[in-house]
């Protein structure tokens, strides 16, 4: 697991850290590789790193009540989500599409990162880690970054020094330069396909007393869970534009009941997170569905059975493991082997 020293050393060369990566496609549902989600699940459950999960892990925190179309069309029989509200949302969407897929309540991979690192010494905390709104998929974030940098410079002294955590795509696009020229330190959790992304994110948060943001994305929940006192900086406008289809125009962030509630909850900075803030973060991250390693391993392996009715479960078959291609398995009685493995996992 990535150490604090390694995390800080990574920040010395952000160009290399944020550079595009080529990773072998070892997941059936490719989004499981994003931010090391699948990697963390397998690390915690004691499964091989190259074992392809037979579930679809949700992309991130759902605070807009909009199901991810790629997850709905992932052709896997189980989607993991964190909240009851999200589960209901996905079940309704799947019913409309006529797709028979289970939606399971689960804990965010980030909670397992924290558990894996719980015995590590806690570093001293100082200053604020600021998260600008970031680009996503085909959409590029736009904002007056100079004005945002000026706002950060004028924060009260107790929140300084201010460090800006930049998304890898936005570092590639130079969005960090407006902050850099003001003398603000720039850091990053790395490329989205870096399996250590969540470990690096936690390590960066663990060195800061406060976190701040201009939207209500995943970084808010992760930072609070890492021990930061988070506050929302109001009045910092941003929008998205499609990187190829200019005719789509400007897309403004949606205003929802969730964003209004979170804006109110994190409006006033404090020295520590309040009980109400902690409860909200735990709810969004699915803390109630946290499992012990053997429980998570069993749950992940049980997904083999519905997935492998017509195809071979990859981890049992040398041919599948060698070619990374699903095929009709010629092994004798593979399900007997699977049954024994599940029994051991219990």
N, C-alpha and C positions, 0 to 999 in steps of 0.2 A: 504494500500500500504506500502511496505517495506520502513522503514526510514533509514537514514544514520547511526544512532546509532545502529540499528539492523544489518545493513550490516557489520559494523565494528566488532560488537560482534560475528557475524558468523565466522569471520576470525580467532577467537581464537581457533576454533576446526575444522580444515579443514578435518580431517578424517570423522567426522560426517557430515559435509557439503557436501562432495563429495561421501559419501557412497551411494550404490544403493538404490533406492526408489521404493516402490510399490504403484502405484496409480490406482484407479479404472478406467477402460476403458470407459470414458464418451464421447469419440469422435468416430464418424464413420470412419474417416480417422485418423489413430493413429498418424501420423506425426504432426498433428495440436497440439499435446500436447508438442512437442519438444520445449524447451527453453521458454515455457509459451506463445507461439504465439497465440494459440486459447484463452487462459485465458485473454490475454491483449485485444484482439478484443472484447471479451464479457464484460470485465470491462469498456471499453470505450463506447461501444454501450448500456450499461445498460441491458444486458441480463443475465439470471441466469448462475452461474458458471458451473452447471451441464447440461446446454443446449448443445446438440451435433450439431456442425456446419455442414451445408450441402454443404460445399465447401472444397476444398483442398488448404491449404496455402503452398506456396513454402517453402522449407526447409531453404533456406538462400539466400545470395546475389549470383547472377549468374555472375561470372566474367570469366568463362571459356567457355561459350556458349555450355554447355552440359546439356540437359534436364534430370531431375530426373525421372528414370524409375518408381519409386513407385508412383509418382504423375500422370504420364501418365496412370498407371494401377489402379488408385484409385477408379474407378467405381462411381465417383461423376460427376455431370454435369457442374461443374464450377471450374476452377483452377485460383487462384489469383497469378499474377506475378507483378513485379515492373517496368519493362522497356518495351518499344515498341519492342526492339530487341528480348527480351525474349519471348514476346507474339508471334511474328512471328515464332520464333524457335519452340515453343510448338505447334502452329497451324500446322506447316509443319510436325512435328513428329506425331501428332494425325491423320493427313490426311493419312500419310503413313501406320499407324496402322489400319485405317478404323474406328476410334473411334470418335463419335460425342460428343464432350465436348467443352464448352465455355471456353475461356481464357480471364479473366478480368484483366484490369490494376488496381492495387491497391497500397496502401501505406504500407510500412513495419510496422509491429507491433511496432517496436522500436520508430517510430515517434509518435505513440500514447502514449507510455511510457513517452516520453519527454513532451508531451502536458499535460498528467495527473500530472506531477511533476513540471510544469512550475512556480507555485506559491511558491514552496519550497525555503527556503533560500539557497544561493549558498555558499558552504564551501570554505575555502582558498585552492589554488592549489599549489602543489610543486612536483618537480621531474618528473620521467618518468615511465609510465606503459608499460611494455614490454610484447608482446604476442608471445610466441614460436609457431611454426607450431604445429598443434595438430593431434591426431589420428582421424579417421573417420570410423564408421561402422566396417567392417571386416578388416580394414587396420590400422596398428600400425605405427606411425611416428618414424623414426630413425634419429639421428643426433649426432654430437659430442657436447653434452651439456656442457662439460667442456670448450671447445673452445668458445662456445657462451657466457658462464658466464664470461670468461676472456675478451671477447669483450665488454661486458656490464660494467665491472669494469673499463675499460679504456676510457669510454665516458668522454667528457668534464664535468667539475664540474657543469656547469649550468643545466645539465640534471639529476643531482643526487639529492636525492637518487633514485636508480632504484628499482622498484618493479616488480616482475614477476607474471603475471596473468596466472595461469595454468588451463588447461582443466581438467575436473573431471576425465576422463578416464586415462589421463596421470599422474595425481596425484596418482591414484590407482596403476599405474605401476612404480611409483617412479622417474619419470622424473624430478621432482622438486629438488631432492636431490643435484644435481650438482650445482644448484644456491644457495640452502640453505647453503651448506658448505662454500660458499664464503661470507656469511653474507647478501645475498640479501633477502629482504622480499618477502614472497610468499603469494599470495591471490588467490581467485577463485570466479567465479560467481555462483558456485554450480553445482549440478547435472543437466543433460540435461532435466530431467523430472520435475524439480522444477518449479512450476508456477511463482516464483519470480525471475527467472534467469535474465530476461532482466532488471528488476528494480535494481537488485543487480549489474549487469554489468554497468548500467548508474551511479549508486552511486559511484562505484569504479573509474570510469573515471572522475567523477566530482571533485575528490580530487587531480588530477594530471594536471600539466601544459602541459606535453608532453605525447605522446604515440609513441611506436616504434614496428616494427615487421620485420619478415624475409620472409613474403609472402603477398599475397593480398587477404586475406580472409575477412569475415564479420566484424571482430574486427576492421579493419582499418576504415571502414565506420561508425561504431557505435561510435568509440572513437572520430573521428572528429566531428560528430554531437553532441557529449556530450561536445564539447568545447576544446578538446585537439589539440595541434599542432602535427601532426603525421609526422614521418620520417621513411623511409625504410632503414634498415641496409643491405647493399649488401654483398655478399660473404659468407653468412651463409648457408651452404648446408644442405639439408634434403631430405628424401625419405620415401616411405612407403613400408611395407611388409605385406602380407596377414597373418593373425594370425593363420590360420590353413593350408592353401595350400602353403607350402614352395616352390613348383615347379614353382609358379607364379613369383618368383624372386623379384627384386627391381623395384619399380615404381617411376619414377622421376616426379616432378611437371611439368605440361605442360607449355610450353612457348607460349603465345598467344599475339595477338595485344593488348588485354586488359591489360595483365600483363606488357608488355613493356611500354604501355602508363602510367599506374599507377606508375611503377617504376621511370619513368622520372618525373612525377608530384610530387611525394613525396620524391624525392632524397635529396633535400636540406632542412635541418631543418630551421624553422622560429619561431618567437615568437608567431605568430597566423596563423591560416589557411588562405590561399590566396583566393581571389574570385574565381579563377579557380578551386582550390581544393574543395571549398564549393559547387560549381555548379556540379562538378563531383559526389560528395557524394550524393547530393540531387537527381541527375539523377538515380543513382544506387538504392537508397532507395525508389524511387517512390513518392517523395515529391509533384509532380504535381497532384497526385491522392488522396491526403489527403482529408478526409471527416470529417464533423462535426458529433457529436454523433448520432443525429437523422437520418442523411443521411446513416451512416454506419449501424445502426440498421435496417433501411428499406431495405437496400441492402441485408443484411444477412437473413432477414426474407423472402424476396422474393424468395430466393433459396429453400424455403420449397415447393413451388408449383411444379416445375419440378421434385424435388426429391420425392415428396409424391404422384405421380399419382397412384401408385399401392400399396403403403404402407402408414401407418399412419405417419403424422408428429409428432415426439416424444413429443414435448412440449405441444401438445394439448390433449394427451391421457394418462390417469392415468396408464393404463396397460403398455404402452411403458415406461413411466417414472419409473415405479416400477421394470420392468424386464430388462430394457435397451436392449430389443430385438424388432426388427421390425416385424410387423405382419399386416395382413389385418384388418384395423380398423373397429370396429362395431359401433363406435359413429355415431349418426345421423347427417348428413350434416356437417362433420368436416371442409369442405372448406368454409362454410359460416362463421364459427368462425374465420378461418384464414383470410378471407377477412376483417372482422371487425378489427382484430388485425393489419393488414397491414395499414388500414385506420387510426388507432390511431397512428401508428408509423410515419406517415407522419406529 
